[in-house]
Amino acid sequence: MTLQNAQQQVDEWIKTHGVRYFNELTNTAILMEEVGELARIMARKYGEQSFKESDKKNDLADEMADVLWVLMCLANQTGVNLTEAFEKNMEKKTNRDKDRHKDNEKLK
C-alpha cells in the first residue's frame, strides 16, 4: 500500500463512517494527543520511566498507526499528497545530508 492509497482509504472511511472530518485545528490537537500517547509508551519501554498498570495495555504499533491516521486526515483536509511530499523530503534530506552523518564523529 502506498501513502496515497492509505490517504484514499482514510478519506473513504471518514466519508462512510465518520460523517465528516473534524476541522483542521481539532485534528491538529488530536495529532498532538496521539503523539503524546506514543511518547508515553516510548518513555516507558525505551526510557527510564516504569510502566503503570494502566500503561501495560498500550500497543506501540497501534499508537504509531493512530499518529499516521490523524496525519493523513490533515493531509487530506489540506490537499497534501503525502507520497509526493515524502519523495521530495527524501530527496531534500539526501542532497543536504548525504555525507553529514558519515562524517559525524559522534556516530562512530
VOKE-192476 format. One record per residue: residue number from 0; residue in one letter; x, y, z of N, C-alpha, C in turn. Coordinates in pm, 1 decimal. Atoms other than C-alpha are relative to their C-alpha. Layout:
N
+------+------+----------+----------+----------+----------+----------+----------+----------+----------+----------+
| resi | resn |     n.px |     n.py |     n.pz |    ca.px |    ca.py |    ca.pz |     c.px |     c.py |     c.pz |
+------+------+----------+----------+----------+----------+----------+----------+----------+----------+----------+
|  NUM |    a |        X |        Y |        Z |        X |        Y |        Z |        X |        Y |        Z |
...
+------+------+----------+----------+----------+----------+----------+----------+----------+----------+----------+
! end
This chain:
108
+------+------+----------+----------+----------+----------+----------+----------+----------+----------+----------+
| resi | resn |     n.px |     n.py |     n.pz |    ca.px |    ca.py |    ca.pz |     c.px |     c.py |     c.pz |
+------+------+----------+----------+----------+----------+----------+----------+----------+----------+----------+
|    0 |    m |     84.9 |   -118.1 |      0.0 |      0.0 |      0.0 |      0.0 |     89.1 |    124.0 |      0.0 |
|    1 |    t |    -73.7 |   -125.9 |      2.8 |    129.4 |    344.4 |    -86.3 |    -63.9 |     98.0 |     97.7 |
|    2 |    l |     57.9 |   -105.4 |    -82.8 |     78.8 |    655.1 |    122.3 |   -125.4 |     56.2 |    -66.0 |
|    3 |    q |    115.8 |    -52.4 |     72.5 |   -158.9 |    777.9 |   -147.5 |   -120.1 |    -93.6 |     15.3 |
|    4 |    n |    107.9 |     96.8 |    -20.8 |   -364.1 |    456.7 |   -120.9 |    -54.9 |     10.8 |    142.6 |
|    5 |    a |     42.2 |    -11.9 |   -139.5 |   -371.3 |    494.5 |    256.5 |    -82.0 |    127.3 |     20.7 |
|    6 |    q |     77.3 |   -123.9 |    -10.2 |   -487.3 |    855.7 |    226.4 |   -139.7 |    -18.2 |    -57.9 |
|    7 |    q |    130.8 |     25.0 |     60.9 |   -768.0 |    743.7 |     -3.9 |    -86.3 |    -87.0 |     90.4 |
|    8 |    q |     73.3 |     88.9 |    -89.7 |   -866.0 |    467.9 |    238.4 |    -52.4 |     76.9 |    121.3 |
|    9 |    v |     43.6 |    -83.8 |   -112.2 |   -879.7 |    717.1 |    527.1 |   -116.8 |     88.2 |    -44.1 |
|   10 |    d |    105.6 |    -87.9 |     49.9 |  -1089.6 |    954.1 |    315.7 |   -131.7 |    -75.6 |    -18.3 |
|   11 |    e |    120.2 |     82.3 |     17.5 |  -1333.4 |    677.5 |    223.9 |    -61.5 |    -36.5 |    134.4 |
|   12 |    w |     50.3 |     34.6 |   -132.5 |  -1362.5 |    572.7 |    588.9 |    -70.5 |    119.6 |     63.9 |
|   13 |    i |     60.7 |   -120.8 |    -57.5 |  -1430.2 |    928.7 |    701.7 |   -136.5 |     25.2 |    -63.7 |
|   14 |    k |    125.5 |    -29.2 |     71.2 |  -1699.3 |    975.2 |    436.6 |   -106.7 |   -106.6 |     24.9 |
|   15 |    t |     94.0 |    108.9 |    -22.2 |  -1858.7 |    636.9 |    512.3 |    -41.6 |    -11.7 |    147.0 |
|   16 |    h |     24.8 |     25.8 |   -142.3 |  -1828.8 |    609.8 |    891.2 |     14.9 |    123.2 |     89.0 |
|   17 |    g |    -32.9 |   -112.3 |    -87.2 |  -1702.1 |    938.3 |   1025.7 |    -86.3 |    123.2 |    -19.6 |
|   18 |    v |     89.6 |   -110.4 |     34.1 |  -1972.0 |   1168.8 |    882.9 |     75.9 |    109.9 |    -72.9 |
|   19 |    r |    -83.5 |   -103.0 |     62.1 |  -1710.7 |   1437.7 |    811.9 |    130.4 |      7.6 |     78.3 |
|   20 |    y |   -125.1 |    -24.4 |    -71.3 |  -1358.0 |   1539.8 |    904.9 |    -25.8 |     98.5 |    113.6 |
|   21 |    f |     -6.4 |   -106.9 |    -99.5 |  -1308.2 |   1726.2 |   1230.2 |     74.5 |    114.7 |    -67.5 |
|   22 |    n |    -72.0 |   -109.8 |     64.4 |  -1178.5 |   2073.6 |   1146.8 |    150.9 |    -15.3 |     22.9 |
|   23 |    e |   -146.0 |     14.7 |     -0.9 |   -806.1 |   2118.4 |   1093.6 |     61.2 |     27.2 |    137.5 |
|   24 |    l |    -54.3 |    -30.7 |   -132.4 |   -742.7 |   2274.1 |   1433.8 |    -29.0 |   -113.4 |     98.1 |
|   25 |    t |     32.9 |    114.2 |    -85.9 |   -925.0 |   1992.1 |   1612.3 |     89.7 |   -118.0 |    -32.3 |
|   26 |    n |    -86.2 |    112.4 |     36.8 |   -729.4 |   1732.8 |   1414.7 |    145.7 |     24.6 |     38.4 |
|   27 |    t |   -136.1 |    -29.7 |    -45.9 |   -404.2 |   1911.4 |   1496.9 |     12.5 |    -30.3 |    149.0 |
|   28 |    a |     -0.8 |     29.5 |   -143.2 |   -490.8 |   1889.6 |   1866.3 |     -3.9 |   -150.9 |     23.9 |
|   29 |    i |      6.0 |    145.6 |    -12.8 |   -581.1 |   1521.5 |   1824.6 |    134.1 |    -62.0 |    -36.1 |
|   30 |    l |   -132.4 |     49.4 |     37.3 |   -247.5 |   1463.6 |   1648.3 |     97.9 |     15.7 |    115.9 |
|   31 |    m |    -89.0 |    -22.0 |   -114.6 |    -63.1 |   1616.3 |   1944.9 |    -31.5 |    -99.8 |    112.2 |
|   32 |    e |     40.3 |     97.6 |   -100.9 |   -262.8 |   1393.0 |   2179.2 |     54.6 |   -138.9 |    -33.7 |
|   33 |    e |    -48.2 |    132.1 |     41.6 |   -174.2 |   1082.3 |   1978.4 |    152.1 |    -10.0 |      9.2 |
|   34 |    v |   -146.3 |     -0.5 |    -13.3 |    194.4 |   1179.4 |   1964.3 |     37.5 |    -12.7 |    147.9 |
|   35 |    g |    -24.3 |     12.3 |   -143.5 |    180.3 |   1220.0 |   2342.8 |    -17.8 |   -142.0 |     49.1 |
|   36 |    e |     21.3 |    139.1 |    -39.2 |     39.8 |    869.2 |   2381.4 |    114.9 |    -87.9 |    -48.1 |
|   37 |    l |   -115.8 |     72.3 |     51.7 |    320.2 |    736.1 |   2161.8 |    122.9 |     29.3 |     85.5 |
|   38 |    a |   -115.4 |    -38.8 |    -83.0 |    577.9 |    929.7 |   2364.0 |     -5.6 |    -67.6 |    136.3 |
|   39 |    r |     15.9 |     65.4 |   -130.0 |    437.1 |    783.0 |   2685.7 |     51.3 |   -144.7 |     -5.9 |
|   40 |    i |    -46.0 |    138.3 |     15.2 |    496.1 |    428.5 |   2559.4 |    151.4 |     -4.9 |    -19.7 |
|   41 |    m |   -144.6 |     -1.8 |     25.9 |    843.5 |    515.6 |   2429.9 |     78.7 |     27.3 |    127.5 |
|   42 |    a |    -69.2 |    -34.7 |   -124.4 |    942.4 |    671.0 |   2763.7 |      3.3 |   -117.4 |     96.5 |
|   43 |    r |      6.3 |    112.8 |    -91.4 |    834.9 |    360.3 |   2948.3 |     72.6 |   -122.9 |    -54.7 |
|   44 |    k |    -61.1 |    119.3 |     58.4 |    956.3 |     94.5 |   2706.2 |    149.8 |     16.7 |    -23.8 |
|   45 |    y |   -140.4 |    -21.5 |     36.0 |   1287.2 |    251.2 |   2598.6 |     70.0 |    100.4 |     90.2 |
|   46 |    g |    -57.0 |    -99.6 |    -89.1 |   1337.2 |    526.0 |   2852.7 |      9.4 |    -50.3 |    142.4 |
|   47 |    e |    -25.1 |     33.4 |   -139.6 |   1375.4 |    533.9 |   3226.2 |   -125.5 |     -6.6 |     85.2 |
|   48 |    q |    122.8 |      7.0 |    -78.7 |   1011.8 |    557.1 |   3332.5 |    -49.9 |   -143.1 |      7.5 |
|   49 |    s |     58.7 |    133.0 |    -15.1 |    839.5 |    248.5 |   3465.9 |   -144.8 |      3.0 |    -46.0 |
|   50 |    f |    138.9 |     12.4 |     42.9 |    506.7 |    122.5 |   3339.2 |    -93.0 |      5.6 |    119.5 |
|   51 |    k |    110.8 |      8.6 |    -94.0 |    192.8 |    191.4 |   3536.9 |    -86.9 |   -115.2 |    -48.8 |
|   52 |    e |     88.4 |    109.0 |     40.2 |    -65.1 |    -84.6 |   3534.6 |    -86.1 |     40.3 |   -120.2 |
|   53 |    s |     85.7 |    -46.8 |    109.6 |   -284.3 |    127.5 |   3303.8 |     76.3 |     16.6 |   -132.1 |
|   54 |    d |    -81.2 |    -14.5 |    121.3 |      6.9 |    167.4 |   3055.7 |     25.9 |   -133.5 |    -68.8 |
|   55 |    k |    -42.5 |    130.1 |     52.0 |     63.3 |   -204.6 |   3007.9 |    -85.8 |    -48.9 |   -116.4 |
|   56 |    k |     88.7 |     43.1 |    108.7 |   -232.5 |   -247.0 |   2770.3 |     30.1 |     73.0 |   -130.5 |
|   57 |    n |    -27.0 |    -80.5 |    119.0 |    -98.1 |     12.8 |   2525.4 |     93.5 |    -73.1 |    -95.7 |
|   58 |    d |    -72.8 |     68.8 |    105.4 |     41.5 |   -112.0 |   2195.7 |     75.5 |    103.1 |    -84.0 |
|   59 |    l |    -85.1 |    -95.5 |     71.8 |    333.0 |     73.1 |   2033.1 |    -42.3 |     13.9 |   -146.6 |
|   60 |    a |     37.0 |     -4.8 |    142.3 |    234.0 |    -18.2 |   1676.0 |   -135.0 |     69.2 |    -19.4 |
|   61 |    d |    132.0 |    -62.2 |     10.6 |   -127.5 |     84.9 |   1734.0 |      9.1 |    150.5 |     20.9 |
|   62 |    e |    -16.6 |   -144.1 |    -23.6 |    -18.9 |    422.8 |   1872.9 |     66.2 |     67.4 |   -119.4 |
|   63 |    m |    -61.2 |    -55.6 |    121.0 |    206.2 |    479.9 |   1570.8 |   -102.3 |     11.5 |   -111.0 |
|   64 |    a |    104.6 |     -3.7 |    102.7 |    -86.2 |    393.9 |   1343.7 |   -100.1 |    112.0 |     27.4 |
|   65 |    d |     89.2 |   -111.9 |    -33.6 |   -305.7 |    643.4 |   1532.2 |     59.1 |    132.9 |    -45.7 |
|   66 |    v |    -67.4 |   -122.5 |     44.3 |    -48.5 |    916.7 |   1463.4 |     -9.5 |     12.2 |   -151.6 |
|   67 |    l |      4.5 |     -0.4 |    146.1 |    -35.4 |    820.0 |   1096.5 |   -141.2 |     29.1 |    -50.6 |
|   68 |    w |    140.4 |    -21.6 |     37.7 |   -416.8 |    814.7 |   1071.9 |    -35.3 |    148.9 |      4.0 |
|   69 |    v |     37.2 |   -140.7 |    -14.8 |   -460.3 |   1168.4 |   1203.2 |     82.5 |     86.7 |    -94.8 |
|   70 |    l |    -82.1 |    -73.4 |     96.0 |   -169.0 |   1294.0 |    992.6 |    -59.0 |     -9.7 |   -140.2 |
|   71 |    m |     62.4 |     16.7 |    131.5 |   -340.5 |   1150.0 |    685.9 |   -130.2 |     78.7 |    -10.1 |
|   72 |    c |    120.0 |    -84.7 |     -0.9 |   -664.8 |   1321.4 |    785.6 |     38.3 |    144.6 |    -30.9 |
|   73 |    l |    -44.3 |   -138.4 |     23.0 |   -480.5 |   1653.1 |    799.8 |     50.3 |     19.8 |   -142.2 |
|   74 |    a |    -47.7 |     -9.9 |    138.3 |   -309.4 |   1586.4 |    467.9 |   -117.5 |      6.5 |    -96.2 |
|   75 |    n |    118.4 |     -1.4 |     86.9 |   -643.9 |   1509.3 |    305.0 |    -71.2 |    134.4 |      7.6 |
|   76 |    q |     72.0 |   -126.8 |    -18.6 |   -800.9 |   1822.4 |    450.9 |     71.8 |    118.5 |    -62.8 |
|   77 |    t |    -77.7 |   -114.8 |     47.5 |   -521.1 |   2049.6 |    337.5 |     54.7 |    -19.2 |   -141.7 |
|   78 |    g |    -40.6 |     23.1 |    137.8 |   -463.8 |   1896.6 |     -6.4 |    144.0 |    -44.0 |    -17.8 |
|   79 |    v |   -138.2 |     46.7 |      9.0 |   -123.0 |   1746.0 |     69.0 |      1.3 |   -146.3 |    -44.2 |
|   80 |    n |    -23.4 |    136.1 |     43.6 |    -24.6 |   1435.4 |   -124.9 |    124.6 |    -48.2 |     73.1 |
|   81 |    l |   -113.0 |     43.0 |    -83.3 |    194.2 |   1257.4 |    129.3 |    102.9 |    -80.6 |    -77.2 |
|   82 |    t |    -96.9 |     73.3 |     81.9 |    352.2 |   1032.4 |   -133.7 |     96.5 |     98.1 |    -65.4 |
|   83 |    e |    -85.3 |   -101.3 |     63.9 |    480.8 |   1334.1 |   -326.9 |     82.6 |     75.6 |    102.8 |
|   84 |    a |    -71.7 |    -74.9 |   -104.1 |    572.3 |   1520.7 |     -8.9 |    114.4 |    -82.6 |     56.8 |
|   85 |    f |   -104.0 |     86.2 |    -54.3 |    766.6 |   1222.9 |    124.6 |    115.1 |    -16.5 |    -99.3 |
|   86 |    e |   -104.3 |     14.3 |    101.8 |    953.2 |   1172.8 |   -203.2 |     86.3 |    125.3 |     -7.4 |
|   87 |    k |    -75.2 |   -126.4 |      2.5 |   1052.7 |   1541.7 |   -210.9 |     84.2 |     14.7 |    125.5 |
|   88 |    n |    -71.7 |    -11.3 |   -125.9 |   1154.1 |   1526.7 |    153.8 |    121.6 |    -92.1 |      1.7 |
|   89 |    m |   -113.9 |     92.9 |      7.5 |   1375.0 |   1220.9 |     95.0 |    110.2 |     56.4 |    -89.2 |
|   90 |    e |    -98.2 |    -60.6 |     90.7 |   1544.1 |   1398.4 |   -196.2 |     72.0 |    115.4 |     70.0 |
|   91 |    k |    -59.1 |   -112.6 |    -73.2 |   1599.0 |   1709.0 |     17.8 |    100.6 |    -49.7 |    103.1 |
|   92 |    k |    -88.8 |     53.2 |   -103.6 |   1748.7 |   1506.2 |    302.0 |    125.1 |    -63.6 |    -61.0 |
|   93 |    t |   -114.1 |     64.6 |     65.0 |   1968.5 |   1307.3 |     65.8 |     98.4 |    104.1 |    -51.2 |
|   94 |    n |    -88.4 |   -105.2 |     52.2 |   2105.1 |   1618.4 |   -104.2 |     69.2 |     75.7 |    112.5 |
|   95 |    r |    -53.4 |    -79.9 |   -109.6 |   2156.2 |   1801.6 |    223.1 |     92.2 |    -81.0 |     90.9 |
|   96 |    d |    -65.8 |     75.2 |   -106.6 |   2280.2 |   1519.7 |    444.5 |     74.1 |   -124.9 |    -46.7 |
|   97 |    k |    -58.1 |    125.0 |     49.8 |   2436.4 |   1255.4 |    218.1 |    133.4 |    -34.7 |     66.2 |
|   98 |    d |   -128.3 |     27.5 |    -65.7 |   2777.2 |   1291.7 |    390.0 |      2.8 |     45.6 |    145.3 |
|   99 |    r |      1.0 |    -61.3 |   -133.0 |   2681.7 |   1475.1 |    707.6 |     11.6 |   -103.6 |    111.5 |
|  100 |    h |      0.1 |     98.1 |   -108.9 |   2613.7 |   1168.8 |    921.0 |    121.6 |    -92.2 |     -6.9 |
|  101 |    k |   -121.1 |     81.6 |     14.9 |   2905.6 |    969.0 |    779.7 |    119.7 |     70.0 |     63.9 |
|  102 |    d |   -110.7 |    -77.9 |    -52.4 |   3135.8 |   1249.9 |    892.5 |    -17.0 |     36.8 |    147.4 |
|  103 |    n |     29.3 |    -34.7 |   -139.9 |   2981.9 |   1280.1 |   1240.3 |     74.9 |    -95.8 |     92.3 |
|  104 |    e |    -81.9 |     81.4 |    -91.7 |   3238.8 |   1155.7 |   1492.4 |    -83.6 |    -59.7 |    112.5 |
|  105 |    k |     84.8 |     49.1 |   -108.2 |   2961.1 |   1112.7 |   1749.1 |    -70.8 |   -131.0 |    -35.6 |
|  106 |    l |     70.9 |    120.7 |     44.1 |   2810.3 |    833.0 |   1540.1 |     93.7 |   -117.3 |    -25.7 |
|  107 |    k |    -97.5 |    108.6 |     28.0 |   3129.8 |    629.4 |   1503.2 |     31.5 |    -79.0 |    122.6 |
+------+------+----------+----------+----------+----------+----------+----------+----------+----------+----------+
! end
